[in-house]
Amino acid sequence: MTSPPLPLSGITVVSIEQAIAAPLASRHLADWGARVIKIERPGKGDFCRDYDYVMNGMSSQFVWTNRSKESLAIDIKSDDGKRVLDALLPRADVFVQNLAPGAAARLGLDAATLLKRFPRLIACDVSGYGSGGPYSRKKAYDLLVQCEAGFLSVNGTDEQPAKCGIAVADIATGMYVLNGVLMALFHRERTGKGTAFEVSLFDSLTEWMSYPAYYADGAGKPLRRTGTRHATIAPYGPFKTGDGRVVFFGVQNEREWIAFCARVMNDAALADDPRFRTNPLRMQNRDALEALIETHFANFSGEQVLQRLDDAAIANATMNDVQAFLQHPQLRVRDRVRSIGSPNGPLTSFLPAITIPGVSPVMKEVPATGAHTDAILSELGLAMEARS
């Protein structure tokens, strides 16, 4: 039986990329059939390769963002490198770059310039702060953008702000790059015209910070940092049980609040307690409410509390560590974990989040720096020149 074609089969992506944001976007394109040619510096390549060496001597972050790609190692500033790009770019459907501020424009590789040369090309500039404005030339990394966008001010505890444990600004940016590329491909399908666009880490995290920004603007005060509790909904967060276990649950609406009181707390009248009748009231009296809940939960084990919450259709969770997550039954029973190849042997990888019945995503190896250089140069008719 022939497998159905992948959604992005026939699409060629050329990406001058490093770190996380741009590589994550192009990896998602590779997952669904696009040919992704990753341009790296000769020698060590993408500096993300050296972030750590914990996956069979390879970087965990590089492995995450670079499976299924071809690595082309060239010096894009050299005459030979420019000849390679001149031969490669006419074949590209998509071009992505996240060079240092101003570098792409100096090389004529910014999105606007490339679109003039190749009217059907979809070209994206990825930057820290976007074009224009006083920060447009400022270098940016994930944690630094978290700081500038106010993320740390709403994350952590009353006593101490905290960075996000994952690269939230980079991930947001990578997904908006992916979104832009897919929109532009659809636009080209209808009009025959390419698109030049930009995505910045700051603008991406601005979108994700909209809710706390709107809250602060409307309330005239910022959201409090609340650790593992929700900042504006109660009850929502961690609660101790009789066996010392901590369970998490959240009540999102009045229907759930009524069910929680009747079926979990065994006290239907609690739903109409004047301190707790609405979510704003529950927030005002959260300490009293949480004390009441934990007093009741002290009579039950963690498993019993989770079962009661499930029976009442109240969303709940166990706080797993990463080792427990790796063994999570939703991953294992649904076969969401794969082994992929690399220069250093097999590596653990997860399937992409989108599931298309009958269609299997691409799950190829993570390349060594320049692993595909000779093959690509030969394809371009430049192999002998490159070796001379």
Secondary structure, DSSP 8 states (H G I E B T S, - for coil): ------TTTT-EEEEE--SSHHHHHHHHHHHTT-EEEEEE-TTT-SGGGGS--TBTTB-HHHHHH-TT-EEEE--TTSHHHHHHHHHHGGG-SEEEE--STTHHHHTT-SHHHHHHH-TT-EEEEEESS-SSSTTTT----HHHHHHHTTHHHHSB-SS-B---SS-HHHHHHHHHHHHHHHHHHHHHHHHS--EEEEEEHHHHHHHHTHHHHHHHHHHSS-----TTS-SS-SSEEEEE-TTS-EEEEE--SHHHHHHIIIIISS-GGGGG-TTTSSHHHHHHTHHHHHHHHHHHHTTS-HHHHHHHHHHTT--EEE---HHHHHT-HHHHHTT-EEEE--TTS-EEEE--S--BTTB---------TTTTHHHHHHHTT-HHHHH-
